[in-house]
Structures are given as structure tokens and as C-alpha cells.
Amino acid sequence: MLLDYQDFLKKLEEAFAETKDKGSVWVWFKQCPEWVGKHRTGKDREERRNLQVQQNLESHPFTLVVRMKTKKRRFSTKVPAEESAYFQRLLHNILLVNYPKKN
């Protein structure tokens, strides 16, 4: 389920609370280029690849796709490039609070 990143962080905190005693929470990240229009356009694979290479050469900003999974739940969010630093600070705080420290 795709959520905005504020709701995603709330669901992530809930998932950590549910799996405190038993279970796992998986979180993974992916950089995704910002496409103009729909993700799948009428362009063939070669043209899309050339567009992606050109955007990388121009230091085009990337959208951050974040996914979270537990045994029962799956959520994801897209964070715009200009808000990624703020999102990462919030996520860092949540992980510090909920991640068990080893002595």
C-alpha cells in the first residue's frame, strides 16, 4: 500500500511496536528517477535507458522509494528528492528509539 511519508513513518512505528517481542521488520530503499508523465510511456527500452543515462549525467534528483514489510503488513512510500534529508532524519530517530542496543 502506497502512503505519504508521514503516514508511512507512523505505520513503521506501529510495526516496531507489534514486533517488539517476536518478529522482524524489513526496511529497504531504492532510488528512482523522476519520470515525466507516467512511469511506462510508449518509449521502447532503449529510449528509456538513454533518458535515464542523460538524467544521471545531469545530476537529476532521484525520488526515494522506501518499503517496509512485516509478516502481516506491507507499506511503501515515495519521498521527493527535496524532502529526502528531512525524511531520513525522521527515520533515523525512529530507528534509534526502536532498534535494540547490544551490550
Backbone as ProteinMPNN parsed JSONL, in Angstrom:
{"seq_chain_A": "MLLDYQDFLKKLEEAFAETKDKGSVWVWFKQCPEWVGKHRTGKDREERRNLQVQQNLESHPFTLVVRMKTKKRRFSTKVPAEESAYFQRLLHNILLVNYPKKN", "coords_chain_A": {"N_chain_A": [[0.846, -1.162, 0.0], [0.659, 2.139, -0.926], [1.689, 4.963, 0.743], [1.68, 8.38, 2.005], [4.721, 9.949, 3.176], [4.641, 10.707, 5.892], [2.517, 9.231, 7.046], [3.559, 6.728, 6.498], [5.783, 6.627, 8.219], [4.461, 6.584, 10.68], [3.144, 4.114, 10.492], [5.379, 2.506, 10.41], [6.444, 2.855, 12.984], [4.34, 1.654, 14.422], [4.604, -0.961, 13.478], [7.109, -1.666, 14.524], [6.423, -1.632, 17.233], [4.558, -3.733, 17.335], [6.173, -5.929, 16.746], [7.949, -6.124, 18.792], [8.516, -8.101, 20.767], [8.523, -10.497, 19.3], [9.32, -11.315, 16.01], [10.039, -9.644, 12.85], [11.046, -6.611, 11.236], [11.36, -5.453, 8.074], [13.114, -3.129, 6.187], [13.69, -1.376, 3.248], [15.398, 0.483, 0.675], [15.239, 2.415, -2.342], [16.53, 4.143, -5.099], [14.836, 6.124, -7.376], [14.417, 7.364, -10.575], [12.928, 10.513, -11.388], [10.241, 10.449, -13.347], [8.867, 12.003, -16.188], [5.509, 12.417, -16.586], [3.705, 9.354, -17.001], [4.968, 6.307, -15.524], [5.454, 4.177, -17.277], [5.924, 4.852, -20.439], [5.228, 5.277, -23.954], [7.652, 4.724, -24.984], [10.381, 2.763, -26.147], [12.549, 0.282, -24.655], [15.267, 0.968, -25.068], [15.207, 3.764, -25.523], [14.212, 4.669, -23.052], [16.312, 3.882, -21.401], [18.412, 5.465, -22.412], [17.397, 7.992, -21.725], [17.476, 7.791, -18.936], [20.255, 7.555, -18.476], [21.084, 10.053, -19.422], [19.797, 11.729, -17.558], [21.184, 10.978, -15.255], [23.742, 11.922, -15.867], [23.265, 14.629, -15.789], [22.969, 15.089, -13.138], [20.403, 14.698, -12.126], [17.718, 14.916, -9.811], [16.75, 12.259, -7.583], [13.891, 10.355, -6.736], [13.112, 8.91, -3.638], [12.316, 5.67, -2.901], [10.778, 3.895, -0.41], [10.357, 0.93, 1.32], [8.522, -1.179, 3.545], [8.191, -4.107, 5.453], [6.488, -6.565, 7.287], [5.576, -9.701, 8.785], [2.833, -9.699, 8.41], [2.126, -7.264, 7.224], [2.54, -4.792, 4.629], [4.007, -1.881, 3.421], [4.636, 1.092, 1.541], [6.382, 4.04, 0.4], [6.881, 7.106, -1.395], [9.405, 9.424, -1.509], [9.988, 12.724, -2.26], [12.858, 14.211, -3.88], [13.685, 16.683, -2.801], [12.754, 16.563, -0.197], [14.032, 14.487, 1.001], [16.205, 14.553, 2.833], [15.044, 15.531, 5.195], [13.156, 13.485, 5.662], [14.917, 11.337, 6.076], [16.143, 12.101, 8.471], [13.955, 11.931, 10.254], [13.362, 9.185, 10.012], [15.748, 8.099, 10.951], [15.629, 8.839, 13.669], [13.419, 7.302, 14.494], [14.424, 4.71, 14.1], [16.567, 4.708, 15.921], [15.223, 4.841, 18.377], [13.719, 2.479, 18.396], [15.384, 0.353, 17.753], [17.052, -2.342, 19.155], [19.72, -2.087, 21.475], [22.901, -3.634, 21.582], [24.897, -4.97, 24.108]], "CA_chain_A": [[0.0, 0.0, 0.0], [1.458, 3.352, -1.05], [1.279, 6.007, 1.681], [2.596, 9.515, 2.053], [5.804, 9.525, 4.062], [4.283, 10.902, 7.303], [1.751, 8.047, 7.437], [4.478, 5.595, 6.436], [6.576, 6.615, 9.449], [3.566, 6.148, 11.757], [2.965, 2.664, 10.336], [6.649, 1.877, 10.766], [6.49, 2.819, 14.449], [3.391, 0.627, 14.85], [5.181, -2.271, 13.159], [8.139, -1.939, 15.525], [5.75, -1.938, 18.494], [3.956, -5.062, 17.22], [7.189, -6.983, 16.656], [8.953, -5.878, 19.832], [8.894, -9.357, 21.411], [8.754, -11.567, 18.337], [9.078, -10.919, 14.632], [11.033, -8.794, 12.195], [10.609, -5.529, 10.36], [12.313, -5.257, 6.989], [13.013, -1.817, 5.545], [14.676, -1.221, 2.192], [15.355, 1.751, -0.045], [15.582, 2.362, -3.759], [16.488, 5.424, -5.796], [14.018, 6.017, -8.574], [14.434, 8.643, -11.297], [11.625, 11.157, -11.525], [9.814, 10.376, -14.733], [7.869, 12.97, -16.614], [4.326, 11.669, -17.005], [3.553, 8.023, -16.429], [6.194, 5.512, -15.428], [5.592, 3.448, -18.543], [5.486, 5.626, -21.593], [5.243, 4.494, -25.175], [9.027, 4.593, -25.461], [10.943, 1.431, -26.009], [13.534, 0.118, -23.591], [16.499, 1.698, -25.41], [14.983, 5.195, -25.309], [14.119, 4.901, -21.602], [17.664, 3.739, -20.859], [19.153, 6.672, -22.791], [16.881, 9.085, -20.91], [17.983, 7.598, -17.582], [21.682, 7.886, -18.501], [21.184, 11.505, -19.563], [19.425, 12.325, -16.278], [22.286, 10.74, -14.324], [24.833, 12.827, -16.221], [22.871, 15.982, -15.41], [22.726, 15.062, -11.689], [18.966, 14.844, -11.937], [17.364, 14.4, -8.484], [16.068, 10.978, -7.529], [12.873, 10.106, -5.733], [13.478, 7.795, -2.779], [11.232, 4.724, -2.653], [11.063, 3.177, 0.828], [9.393, -0.142, 1.552], [8.569, -1.792, 4.866], [7.45, -5.363, 5.445], [6.491, -7.499, 8.401], [4.939, -10.944, 8.347], [1.434, -9.46, 8.067], [1.865, -5.965, 6.621], [3.474, -4.219, 3.653], [3.731, -0.49, 3.098], [5.707, 1.775, 0.828], [6.197, 5.469, 0.214], [7.807, 7.799, -2.285], [9.844, 10.681, -0.913], [10.616, 13.58, -3.273], [14.283, 14.476, -3.655], [13.9, 17.856, -1.957], [12.366, 16.261, 1.177], [14.67, 13.245, 1.435], [17.037, 14.777, 4.022], [14.121, 15.623, 6.331], [12.631, 12.145, 5.88], [15.974, 10.494, 6.63], [16.313, 12.46, 9.89], [12.838, 11.344, 10.991], [13.551, 7.74, 10.005], [16.881, 7.832, 11.835], [15.14, 8.931, 15.043], [12.568, 6.14, 14.756], [15.281, 3.53, 14.213], [17.321, 4.788, 17.172], [14.338, 4.557, 19.503], [13.168, 1.128, 18.345], [16.375, -0.68, 17.488], [17.662, -2.754, 20.428], [21.174, -1.949, 21.581], [23.61, -4.806, 22.093], [25.968, -4.588, 25.048]], "C_chain_A": [[0.898, 1.234, 0.0], [0.875, 4.441, -0.155], [2.142, 7.238, 1.486], [3.598, 9.242, 3.17], [5.515, 9.763, 5.539], [3.499, 9.692, 7.822], [2.631, 6.798, 7.433], [5.296, 5.494, 7.726], [5.732, 6.188, 10.648], [3.363, 4.636, 11.701], [4.243, 1.908, 10.698], [6.801, 1.789, 12.279], [5.54, 1.758, 14.997], [3.952, -0.772, 14.602], [6.282, -2.635, 14.146], [7.513, -2.304, 16.863], [5.151, -3.345, 18.469], [4.991, -6.183, 17.259], [8.268, -6.831, 17.725], [9.446, -7.188, 20.458], [9.259, -10.451, 20.406], [8.427, -11.058, 16.943], [10.156, -9.99, 14.114], [10.339, -7.706, 11.392], [11.717, -5.33, 9.336], [12.053, -3.895, 6.367], [14.077, -1.766, 4.466], [14.356, 0.0, 1.353], [15.743, 1.532, -1.503], [15.528, 3.781, -4.312], [15.739, 5.226, -7.097], [14.054, 7.35, -9.302], [13.031, 9.201, -11.42], [11.26, 11.187, -12.998], [8.799, 11.465, -15.005], [6.682, 12.181, -17.138], [4.269, 10.324, -16.312], [4.888, 7.291, -16.411], [6.458, 4.774, -16.735], [5.045, 4.322, -19.664], [5.526, 4.732, -22.816], [6.644, 4.26, -25.708], [9.519, 3.16, -25.279], [12.066, 1.444, -24.968], [14.801, 0.938, -23.843], [16.343, 3.2, -25.147], [14.891, 5.526, -23.825], [15.495, 4.824, -20.959], [18.509, 4.97, -21.191], [18.701, 7.881, -21.979], [17.424, 8.998, -19.489], [19.468, 7.951, -17.503], [21.869, 9.39, -18.586], [20.838, 12.205, -18.251], [20.526, 12.13, -15.245], [23.453, 11.673, -14.605], [24.529, 14.258, -15.803], [22.65, 16.11, -13.905], [21.264, 15.336, -11.381], [18.586, 14.251, -10.583], [16.57, 13.097, -8.576], [15.0, 10.998, -6.449], [13.315, 8.883, -4.94], [12.238, 6.939, -2.542], [11.637, 3.905, -1.438], [9.955, 2.155, 1.035], [9.62, -0.742, 2.927], [7.704, -3.04, 4.825], [7.602, -6.061, 6.779], [5.824, -8.773, 7.885], [3.519, -10.693, 7.834], [1.193, -8.203, 7.243], [2.953, -5.57, 5.633], [3.038, -2.791, 3.359], [4.911, 0.075, 2.331], [5.359, 3.247, 0.705], [7.202, 5.977, -0.801], [8.115, 9.143, -1.659], [10.502, 11.513, -2.007], [12.05, 13.925, -2.892], [14.506, 15.64, -2.701], [13.521, 17.614, -0.493], [13.1, 15.044, 1.743], [15.528, 13.428, 2.686], [16.168, 14.841, 5.279], [13.561, 14.244, 6.675], [13.68, 11.251, 6.534], [16.253, 10.828, 8.089], [15.2, 11.851, 10.735], [12.989, 9.827, 11.096], [14.687, 7.334, 10.947], [16.445, 7.864, 13.298], [14.279, 7.728, 15.407], [13.418, 4.885, 14.939], [16.093, 3.543, 15.498], [16.467, 4.408, 18.372], [13.953, 3.081, 19.54], [14.187, 0.024, 18.13], [17.062, -1.068, 18.795], [19.184, -2.621, 20.394], [21.762, -3.231, 22.145], [24.746, -4.325, 22.974], [27.223, -5.366, 24.807]], "O_chain_A": [[1.795, 1.354, 0.835], [-0.296, 4.797, -0.283], [3.209, 7.164, 0.876], [3.351, 8.391, 4.024], [6.097, 9.077, 6.38], [3.782, 9.186, 8.908], [2.462, 5.914, 8.272], [5.479, 4.401, 8.263], [6.232, 5.502, 11.54], [3.405, 3.958, 12.727], [4.186, 0.799, 11.229], [7.239, 0.763, 12.8], [5.89, 1.038, 15.932], [3.788, -1.664, 15.433], [6.381, -3.789, 14.562], [8.013, -3.188, 17.559], [5.224, -4.068, 19.463], [4.705, -7.271, 17.758], [9.373, -7.352, 17.575], [10.647, -7.368, 20.657], [10.184, -11.231, 20.632], [7.383, -10.445, 16.724], [11.068, -9.6, 14.843], [9.207, -7.862, 10.936], [12.867, -5.071, 9.69], [10.913, -3.55, 6.058], [15.24, -2.075, 4.725], [13.225, 0.486, 1.317], [16.469, 0.598, -1.844], [14.594, 4.531, -4.027], [15.987, 4.268, -7.829], [13.748, 8.379, -8.7], [12.062, 8.451, -11.542], [11.9, 11.873, -13.795], [7.979, 11.8, -14.151], [6.835, 11.36, -18.042], [4.726, 10.174, -15.179], [5.806, 7.606, -17.169], [7.586, 4.764, -17.229], [3.834, 4.495, -19.798], [5.831, 3.545, -22.707], [6.811, 3.66, -26.77], [9.106, 2.455, -24.359], [12.467, 2.5, -24.477], [15.343, 1.538, -22.914], [17.25, 3.833, -24.608], [15.425, 6.542, -23.381], [15.81, 5.613, -20.069], [19.245, 5.462, -20.336], [19.525, 8.707, -21.586], [17.792, 10.015, -18.901], [19.891, 8.591, -16.54], [22.723, 9.948, -17.897], [21.503, 13.167, -17.869], [20.778, 13.025, -14.439], [24.088, 12.164, -13.672], [25.446, 15.019, -15.494], [22.184, 17.153, -13.446], [20.938, 16.113, -10.484], [19.081, 13.181, -10.231], [15.819, 12.872, -9.526], [15.186, 11.585, -5.383], [13.835, 7.925, -5.513], [11.227, 7.43, -2.04], [12.705, 3.293, -1.423], [8.77, 2.474, 0.938], [10.748, -0.81, 3.415], [6.621, -3.039, 4.24], [8.698, -6.142, 7.334], [5.544, -8.9, 6.693], [3.052, -11.388, 6.931], [0.141, -8.086, 6.615], [4.116, -5.95, 5.77], [1.868, -2.522, 3.086], [6.039, -0.403, 2.455], [4.209, 3.651, 0.88], [8.24, 5.358, -1.035], [7.212, 9.907, -1.32], [11.47, 11.065, -2.623], [12.404, 13.928, -1.713], [15.418, 15.595, -1.875], [13.929, 18.388, 0.374], [12.81, 14.619, 2.86], [15.572, 12.53, 3.527], [16.522, 14.267, 6.309], [13.497, 13.876, 7.848], [13.363, 10.49, 7.448], [16.57, 9.932, 8.872], [15.462, 11.315, 11.812], [12.764, 9.254, 12.162], [14.583, 6.333, 11.655], [16.849, 7.005, 14.083], [14.397, 7.192, 16.509], [13.156, 4.085, 15.837], [16.292, 2.492, 16.108], [16.939, 3.728, 19.284], [13.87, 2.496, 20.62], [13.861, -1.148, 18.316], [17.603, -0.2, 19.479], [19.839, -2.992, 19.42], [21.206, -3.838, 23.06], [25.465, -3.388, 22.628], [28.216, -5.169, 25.507]]}, "name": "protein", "num_of_chains": 1, "seq": "MLLDYQDFLKKLEEAFAETKDKGSVWVWFKQCPEWVGKHRTGKDREERRNLQVQQNLESHPFTLVVRMKTKKRRFSTKVPAEESAYFQRLLHNILLVNYPKKN"}
